[in-house]
């Protein structure tokens, strides 16, 4: 299964970002092979609609699960359209810790859109 996380840096131990659509990087983690890949978020500089554009980037990279701080209404609609569940990263501050928490069933699924950090560049 391929997970995506929002990160401020390019390392497994980098601090997770508090933004989704405008995060600097996405960390992609394959739970079966334990392989990690990092890509720059091409949507972060968008004039508008960064959340929806970020979701398209996840889809293009075969992501099946998103771990994020929260997502806005358009991003949540797009995630639902592509059947990609999103889980709140909560108190976990690194990809390593958030992935472990997800594997242990400790993360809560995002069912309602948030608005913290929206339109933050």
N, C-alpha and C positions, 0 to 999 in steps of 0.2 A: 504494500500500500504506500502511496506517495503522499507525504504531508508537506504543507507549506507553512512557514512561519515568517513573521515580519521582523527584520533585524536592522540594527544600526550599523553592523559591521559584517565582515565576511567569514567569521570564524564560528565554530560550533559553540564557543563560549562567549561570543559577543552578546551585548545587551540587546534584549528584544525591544523593538520599537513600540512606542505607544500609539502609533498611527498605522492604519492599514493602507489606504489608497495612496498615501504619500510617504510610505516607508522608503528607506534608502535601498534595501535589499530584500529579496526573498530567499530564504534558506529552504531548499527542497531536500527532504529526507525520505529515503526508501526504507521502510521498516523490514522488508524481507532481506535486503542485501546490506543494510546499515551504511549505504553510500549516501554522501551528502554532496549537493551541488548548490552553488550560490549564484544568483543572477541579479543584476541591477534592475530595479523597478522602473520600467519605461514609462509608467503613468505618473510618476511623482511630480513632474513639471507641467502636467496638463492644466490648461486654463480652467477646466471644469470637468466633472464626471470622472475624476481619478479613480474612484472606487470601482465603477463599472469597467474601466479600462484595465485596472489591476486584476479583476476577476477574469477578464479575457486572457491575460497573461498566464494566470494559473491554469485555465482550461488548455491553452496552447502547450503547456508543459506537463499535462497529464495528471494534475493534482487531484487527489480524491478527498482530502481532508484539509481544512484550514484551521490553524491555531492563530488567533489574533487578539488584540486588546478589545476591539469591538468593530463593528462594521456599520456603515450608514444604510439608509433605506434602499437606495438604488443598488448598492453592492449586495445587500442581503437578498433582494429580488433576483439579481443575476446569479448568485450562488444557488438559490433555490431552483432556478430554471435549469441549471446544470447539475443538480443533485449533489452539490458539494456542501456537506455540513461544516459549520464553523463552530469552533470551541473557544471559549474565553481563556486566554493565557493566565489570567488571574495574577497571583503573587509570584509566579515563576518568571525569572528575569533573564534566563538564557535558554537557547534552543534545547540544549542537553537536558535541563531540568524540566522544561515544559513537555518535551517528548516523553520523558519518564512518567510524568504526571498523567499524560494522556493515556499511556499504556496501562497505568494502574487505575484508570477510570476516575481520576480526580478532577478532571476539567468539566465545566458546565457548558452544554450546548447553547449557542447564541440563537435565541428564538425571536428576539425583538431588536430592531435597529437602535443603535446609540447615536449620539451626536457629539461626544467629546472628541476634540481634535479635528473635526471636519473643517475643511477649508484652511487648514494650517499648512503653510509651506515649509 
